[in-house]
Amino acid sequence: MSDRKKKRAHEPGRNTLLAMMVFFFLAFFLLALKDGKWESFALSVVVPAIIYVGTAGISHLFPSDRLLLSLTNFLCALGVLVLYRLSPSRGMSQALNYGVGVGCMMLCAMLVRYVRSWKWLTGLIMVGSIGLLALPLLIGKETNGAKNWFYIGSYSVQPSEIVKLALLISVSYLLSQRKVILSLLFAGACLLMLMLQKDLGTALLYFGVVFVLLYTATGSVPLLIGGVAGGAAAAVAGYQMFAHVKKRVAIWLNPWADSDGAGYQIVQSLIAIVNGGAWGVGLGLGNAQVIPEYYNDFIFSVILHEFGLVFGLVVLCMYLFIIIRGIMIARRCRTVFHALLATGCASLIALQTFVIIGGNIKLIPLTGVTLPFISYGGTSMLCSLCVIGLLQGVASRNKAGVREDRELAMQGGDTR
Amino acid sequence: MSSEAYEILALLMRYVFALIGVLIVFRSFIWLRKDARAYRKEIAALPDAGLIGEIVDLDTGKAQPLPHEGVIGSARECDIRVKGDYVLRRHARFEFVEGKGLKIIPARRGLTLLGGVEMRGPGYALHGTQLGIGSHTLRVRLFAGLNVPTPAAYPEPDTILDAADEDIPWTNITVENAYYLPEETPADAVPFGDGTRNYDGNYDDDGQMTWQYAYSLDELRQEQAKQAWIDAQEDEPAPRESRRRRRGRRE
């Protein structure tokens, strides 16, 4: 065997990537056998090809983390598969979002890799974020009790998703510069805007991420206790102030009391999960469309229904690996800013996944956040992939750091 | 394909999907573990990974590893911990800037000296620069191969005396390898070149210790520490030879 072939055979994750490609080929081919459409046959080739290019191709072009890339690509492709199965138009649209998202991910990775000074950029980002969050209040429309969207022509934009990235970068930078008060003021302003929009699910995410970052940066126990107490007080205040929060808590406690009305969503979700059982009802054989918002908030219930509990655990493990990988990247960082940024990205994905999956399985009250990488929506998909892009940028810097250390060691590693 | 045949196929395929999913998770776990091991192994082979040099406390002789950025102070969480008089809990922040050196950002004015001169804002330290942190004097030592300006040679005490006699022009001597912000101040600026300082005395007109004096004090301290170590070595009784070794020597 030639050296090149040997190297390729020992490439990390080669078999994993191959298994992912086989999975999507079989899944889309099965759907193609059902509907006989040429789009389905095309997707059975295109999606595995995108997974290969999105993992192996990108990691050849840019020094990135292959494991993180492959897991992210798998989850994104799973989203396309599930959406295509239930609503082909949404599936195709999601595939387009996925392609654009990969480009945005690369952009974010390069930003983190090559930008040296974040001082002015952070200032700009902070001002822009407050402006963006104010837009739905001025020109937005109220949907499901929250006023967190605005429309540009036929396109709908959710600024709180974009501001998530801004919050991660700004708070990480400010905390790395020991500007704790300023970071708290900025986070407080963002939270206030979200409270005015009545977007409490996203507010919960923002609070959680800032809290994790603050504790990671300062290690202060009084701050930890204060944060928990403040969060609890805000939750109680939110419950007392907003009628739709009270309603959601009541549905969570007993959805069967109004199973045809307010509790319909969660009841249908629970029925779908139970019907799926351990192995699922089979791809293309389910009836998950009866769940309202099946393509968005309840997509995890759809996965459990068609693929079963075992596969649901597989998906959960993938999220867990992404989070662990994020923490590993943060631990390998050379600078405080990058360590905080990676921690923030990992905690954002962890919190978002927990909040929406917890809501789907009736572990916690349901909030209107999306399942990262899988749920339908352009803004959500782009922002989730941008978060991975930020992580990739930090991972790339870590790799460059190790390379520099190796070079220094080659020069003796001693002081001058 | 007929709906019955599809149903049978889909029911069979759900096991295949679950199996492939479990396989992917298992392989990913192995990948994660392998990567963590490889990284640990790589870092173990590079004991100075993540470091850019060391900071030596000239008063105690203790060296501490110097990371890319961090905090110097007396608090336990500080990256470089210095305990002593006039040392704040978070005395100064430092950050390695490629091509420029180690940027020192003091928390308060008047308590930090860079190259023997009081810091009134951020400044850059190079290899060999002395840092006065409260009552302590530290020396920055950077690894060879880092992209930083080459420090000027240390002026020997004799040279300083010669310079005072105007044999060597003052322009040849830099402020002990340190330079200051704002950037327009050149690295090779004439020390105390505004003509208002007293070169011959130990303190200048503002009451600040001159760098020559600080340097001579530092030399003196080092000499004293060296002498103390030699004295301690001489006073210490020779270690007793073990019975086994004595027997071996006799044989």
Interface residues (C-beta under 8 A of the other chain):
Chain A: P12 G13 N15 T16 A19 M20 V22 F23 L26 A27 L30 L33 K34 G36 L67 S70 L71 F74 R178 G219 W279 G280 V281 G282 L283 G284 L285 F307 G308 V310 F311 V314 V315 C317 M318 F321 I324 R325 M328 R332 R334 T335 V336 G401 V402 D405 R406 E407 L408 A409 Q411 G412 G413 D414 T415 R416
Chain B: M1 Y6 E7 L9 A10 L11 M13 R14 Y15 V16 F17 A18 I20 G21 V22 L23 I24 V25 R27 S28 F29 W31 L32 K34 D35 A36 Y39 E42 I43 A45 L46 P47 D48 A49 G50 G53 E54 P67 H68 E69 E77 R93 H127 G128 R141 L142 F143 A144 G145 L146
